[in-house]
Amino acid sequence: QQRVNIARALVNRPKILLADEPTGNLDPELSREIFNQFADFHAIGVTVLIASHDLHLLKTFAVPRIVLNQGRIAQIEEAF
């Protein structure tokens, strides 16, 4: 289902893409593939906002991150 929704978004070329736990029920390989698709969106100018608990996967991408703790901003990390 996640792949279908991402493909649908790709066709529509949105200005912003919101993804809430897009890899929550996926294996690590497919999760990485989904995040690579998000990186492709970002490369063509789409703003991508992802809510995820998979910090390990998020840290593999050189993008800014906002870390929340109990609903409050705990840390803002610049792209590296």
GROMACS elastic network, one bead per residue, 0.5 to 0.9 nm:
[ bonds ]
;  ai    aj funct       b0    kb
    1     4     6  0.51891   500
    1     5     6  0.63328   500
    1     6     6  0.87173   500
    2     5     6  0.52139   500
    2     6     6  0.62159   500
    2     7     6  0.86155   500
    2    22     6  0.65059   500
    2    23     6  0.79009   500
    2    34     6  0.83116   500
    3     6     6  0.51171   500
    3     7     6  0.60795   500
    3     8     6  0.85338   500
    3    34     6  0.74282   500
    4     7     6  0.51000   500
    4     8     6  0.61314   500
    4     9     6  0.86440   500
    5     8     6  0.50395   500
    5     9     6  0.62379   500
    5    10     6  0.86646   500
    6     9     6  0.50256   500
    6    10     6  0.61823   500
    6    11     6  0.88057   500
    6    34     6  0.82915   500
    6    37     6  0.80908   500
    6    38     6  0.85662   500
    7    11     6  0.64531   500
    7    12     6  0.88681   500
    8    11     6  0.53292   500
    8    12     6  0.65646   500
    8    13     6  0.89081   500
    9    12     6  0.51355   500
    9    13     6  0.61690   500
    9    14     6  0.66284   500
    9    17     6  0.77511   500
   10    13     6  0.52179   500
   10    14     6  0.75354   500
   10    41     6  0.77458   500
   11    14     6  0.85734   500
   13    16     6  0.86923   500
   13    41     6  0.85290   500
   13    46     6  0.77082   500
   14    17     6  0.65460   500
   14    46     6  0.66760   500
   14    47     6  0.85557   500
   15    45     6  0.76199   500
   15    46     6  0.50994   500
   15    47     6  0.62191   500
   15    48     6  0.87017   500
   16    45     6  0.89759   500
   16    46     6  0.54956   500
   16    48     6  0.58048   500
   16    49     6  0.75522   500
   17    38     6  0.86016   500
   17    41     6  0.84884   500
   17    46     6  0.69769   500
   17    47     6  0.61537   500
   17    49     6  0.61504   500
   17    50     6  0.81903   500
   18    47     6  0.85249   500
   18    48     6  0.61625   500
   18    50     6  0.60351   500
   18    51     6  0.81410   500
   19    22     6  0.57002   500
   19    48     6  0.77275   500
   19    49     6  0.62404   500
   19    51     6  0.62437   500
   19    52     6  0.84459   500
   20    23     6  0.86784   500
   20    24     6  0.88898   500
   20    49     6  0.84311   500
   20    50     6  0.59421   500
   20    52     6  0.66852   500
   21    24     6  0.52528   500
   21    25     6  0.87047   500
   21    50     6  0.71743   500
   21    51     6  0.55202   500
   21    53     6  0.73306   500
   21    54     6  0.86274   500
   22    25     6  0.81460   500
   22    26     6  0.84831   500
   22    31     6  0.80779   500
   22    34     6  0.78828   500
   22    35     6  0.87600   500
   22    50     6  0.77897   500
   22    51     6  0.79667   500
   22    52     6  0.74366   500
   23    26     6  0.52102   500
   23    27     6  0.79654   500
   23    28     6  0.84926   500
   23    30     6  0.79708   500
   23    31     6  0.52509   500
   23    32     6  0.86190   500
   23    34     6  0.74388   500
   23    35     6  0.84663   500
   23    52     6  0.78536   500
   23    54     6  0.82865   500
   24    27     6  0.87526   500
   24    31     6  0.83686   500
   24    52     6  0.78469   500
   24    53     6  0.82300   500
   24    54     6  0.82892   500
   25    31     6  0.87946   500
   26    29     6  0.81002   500
   26    30     6  0.61530   500
   26    31     6  0.58136   500
   27    30     6  0.55568   500
   27    31     6  0.60752   500
   27    32     6  0.87298   500
   28    32     6  0.61621   500
   28    33     6  0.86652   500
   28    57     6  0.87325   500
   29    32     6  0.52348   500
   29    33     6  0.63858   500
   29    34     6  0.88277   500
   30    34     6  0.62116   500
   30    35     6  0.86518   500
   31    34     6  0.51508   500
   31    35     6  0.62938   500
   31    36     6  0.86308   500
   31    57     6  0.81843   500
   32    35     6  0.51041   500
   32    36     6  0.61316   500
   32    37     6  0.86946   500
   32    57     6  0.72282   500
   33    36     6  0.50216   500
   33    37     6  0.63859   500
   33    38     6  0.88165   500
   34    37     6  0.51005   500
   34    38     6  0.64810   500
   34    39     6  0.88077   500
   35    39     6  0.62643   500
   35    40     6  0.86691   500
   35    57     6  0.81785   500
   35    58     6  0.83315   500
   35    61     6  0.86115   500
   36    40     6  0.62910   500
   36    41     6  0.87347   500
   36    61     6  0.89288   500
   37    41     6  0.63789   500
   37    42     6  0.87032   500
   38    41     6  0.50193   500
   38    42     6  0.62687   500
   38    43     6  0.86630   500
   38    46     6  0.89115   500
   38    48     6  0.68333   500
   39    43     6  0.61468   500
   39    44     6  0.88748   500
   39    48     6  0.83072   500
   39    61     6  0.80315   500
   40    43     6  0.50125   500
   40    44     6  0.66208   500
   40    45     6  0.89805   500
   40    46     6  0.87924   500
   41    44     6  0.54544   500
   41    45     6  0.66535   500
   41    46     6  0.53320   500
   41    47     6  0.76707   500
   41    48     6  0.73411   500
   42    45     6  0.52069   500
   42    47     6  0.59785   500
   42    48     6  0.63055   500
   43    46     6  0.72912   500
   52    55     6  0.72634   500
   52    58     6  0.79354   500
   53    56     6  0.87606   500
   53    58     6  0.86963   500
   54    57     6  0.55667   500
   54    58     6  0.63417   500
   54    59     6  0.88091   500
   55    59     6  0.60271   500
   55    60     6  0.88103   500
   56    59     6  0.53688   500
   56    60     6  0.68637   500
   57    60     6  0.54634   500
   57    61     6  0.76040   500
   58    61     6  0.58960   500
   58    62     6  0.87041   500
   58    63     6  0.86188   500
   58    65     6  0.82980   500
   59    62     6  0.73062   500
   59    63     6  0.83628   500
   59    65     6  0.86484   500
   60    63     6  0.89698   500
   61    64     6  0.88204   500
   61    79     6  0.83050   500
   61    80     6  0.85004   500
   62    78     6  0.85240   500
   62    79     6  0.50228   500
   62    80     6  0.51960   500
   63    77     6  0.84705   500
   63    78     6  0.69386   500
   63    80     6  0.68955   500
   64    76     6  0.74838   500
   64    77     6  0.55238   500
   64    80     6  0.78987   500
   65    75     6  0.81965   500
   65    76     6  0.59201   500
   65    77     6  0.50452   500
   65    78     6  0.66178   500
   65    79     6  0.74635   500
   66    73     6  0.68090   500
   66    74     6  0.77073   500
   66    75     6  0.59448   500
   66    77     6  0.62555   500
   66    78     6  0.87833   500
   67    72     6  0.83507   500
   67    73     6  0.59526   500
   67    74     6  0.55780   500
   67    75     6  0.50611   500
   67    76     6  0.62502   500
   67    77     6  0.78502   500
   68    71     6  0.57173   500
   68    72     6  0.51981   500
   68    74     6  0.51776   500
   68    75     6  0.70243   500
   68    76     6  0.89992   500
   69    72     6  0.53566   500
   69    73     6  0.63883   500
   69    74     6  0.56625   500
   69    75     6  0.87229   500
   70    73     6  0.84657   500
   70    74     6  0.87959   500
   71    74     6  0.88457   500
   73    76     6  0.75112   500
   77    80     6  0.85831   500
